[in-house]
Amino acid sequence: MLGSALVLLSVVTSALAVIIVGKHSRKSSAFNVSLIVSCVGMAVLWPLAVLLTDFANANLEGLALFAVSGILAPGLVRLCYYEGLKKLGASVNASLFSVYPLYSSILAVFLLN
């Protein structure tokens, strides 16, 4: 029951975010929107990460890879997503963006067998 409630909450907040960003994306650049969304996400998630991380198992190489992947994956994807939102509109962009798990799964099959 808790899992279903969390899924519904995730879907509603994700749809609400697309609608809000779609309405206000004409007033700002994709970089500014991406920066604001990333900063809000960091403000919410970093305290949880600090509280829930066992730093005895962390090393510098792992933290560096984690930082690079955090900049590349959400950073570049958000820039492309919000730029597409401005050019294509919310409905087309959201439908194209929703198939990315399919590409991740196909890539995982090839890379991980």
C-alpha positions as CSV (number, residue, x, y, z in Angstrom):
1,M,0.0,0.0,0.0
2,L,2.8,2.4,0.9
3,G,4.5,1.7,-2.4
4,S,1.4,2.4,-4.4
5,A,0.9,5.7,-2.6
6,L,4.5,6.7,-3.2
7,V,4.2,5.9,-6.9
8,L,1.0,8.0,-7.2
9,L,2.7,10.8,-5.4
10,S,5.7,10.6,-7.7
11,V,3.5,10.6,-10.8
12,V,1.4,13.6,-9.6
13,T,4.5,15.7,-8.6
14,S,6.2,14.8,-11.9
15,A,3.2,15.9,-14.0
16,L,2.8,19.0,-11.9
17,A,6.5,19.9,-12.5
18,V,6.1,19.5,-16.2
19,I,3.0,21.8,-16.2
20,I,4.6,24.5,-14.1
21,V,7.9,24.5,-16.0
22,G,5.9,24.5,-19.3
23,K,4.0,27.6,-18.3
24,H,7.0,29.5,-17.1
25,S,9.7,28.2,-19.6
26,R,9.1,31.0,-22.0
27,K,10.2,33.6,-19.4
28,S,13.6,32.0,-18.6
29,S,16.4,30.1,-20.3
30,A,16.7,26.3,-20.1
31,F,20.0,26.8,-18.1
32,N,18.3,28.9,-15.4
33,V,15.4,26.5,-15.1
34,S,17.8,23.5,-14.9
35,L,19.9,25.3,-12.3
36,I,16.9,26.2,-10.1
37,V,15.5,22.6,-10.2
38,S,19.0,21.2,-9.4
39,C,19.5,23.5,-6.5
40,V,16.1,22.7,-5.0
41,G,16.8,19.0,-5.4
42,M,20.1,19.4,-3.7
43,A,18.6,21.3,-0.9
44,V,16.1,18.4,-0.3
45,L,18.4,15.4,-0.9
46,W,21.8,16.5,0.5
47,P,20.7,16.5,4.1
48,L,19.2,13.0,3.6
49,A,22.4,11.8,2.0
50,V,24.5,13.1,4.8
51,L,22.3,11.5,7.4
52,L,21.9,8.1,5.7
53,T,25.5,7.6,4.3
54,D,28.0,5.4,6.0
55,F,31.1,7.5,5.4
56,A,33.3,4.6,6.6
57,N,32.7,2.8,3.3
58,A,33.1,5.9,1.1
59,N,36.4,6.7,-0.7
60,L,37.6,9.6,-2.8
61,E,37.4,7.8,-6.1
62,G,33.8,6.8,-5.5
63,L,32.8,10.3,-4.5
64,A,34.5,11.7,-7.6
65,L,32.7,9.3,-9.9
66,F,29.4,10.1,-8.1
67,A,30.0,13.8,-8.6
68,V,30.8,13.5,-12.3
69,S,27.8,11.3,-12.9
70,G,25.6,13.7,-11.0
71,I,26.8,16.6,-13.2
72,L,26.5,14.7,-16.5
73,A,23.3,12.7,-16.1
74,P,20.8,15.1,-14.5
75,G,22.6,18.2,-15.6
76,L,22.8,17.5,-19.3
77,V,19.5,15.7,-19.4
78,R,17.7,18.6,-17.7
79,L,19.2,21.1,-20.1
80,C,18.1,19.1,-23.1
81,Y,14.7,18.4,-21.5
82,Y,13.9,22.0,-20.7
83,E,15.1,23.2,-24.1
84,G,12.9,20.6,-25.7
85,L,10.0,21.8,-23.5
86,K,10.4,25.3,-24.9
87,K,10.6,24.1,-28.5
88,L,8.2,21.2,-28.6
89,G,5.8,21.9,-25.8
90,A,4.9,20.0,-22.7
91,S,2.8,17.2,-24.2
92,V,5.3,16.1,-26.9
93,N,8.3,16.5,-24.8
94,A,6.9,14.5,-21.9
95,S,5.8,11.7,-24.1
96,L,9.3,11.5,-25.7
97,F,11.0,11.8,-22.3
98,S,8.9,9.0,-20.8
99,V,10.5,6.3,-23.0
100,Y,14.0,6.8,-21.6
101,P,13.7,3.7,-19.3
102,L,13.3,1.6,-22.5
103,Y,16.6,2.9,-23.8
104,S,18.3,2.3,-20.5
105,S,17.0,-1.2,-20.4
106,I,18.2,-2.0,-23.9
107,L,21.6,-0.5,-23.2
108,A,21.8,-2.5,-19.9
109,V,21.1,-5.8,-21.8
110,F,24.0,-5.1,-24.2
111,L,26.4,-3.9,-21.6
112,L,25.6,-6.3,-18.7
113,N,24.4,-9.3,-20.7
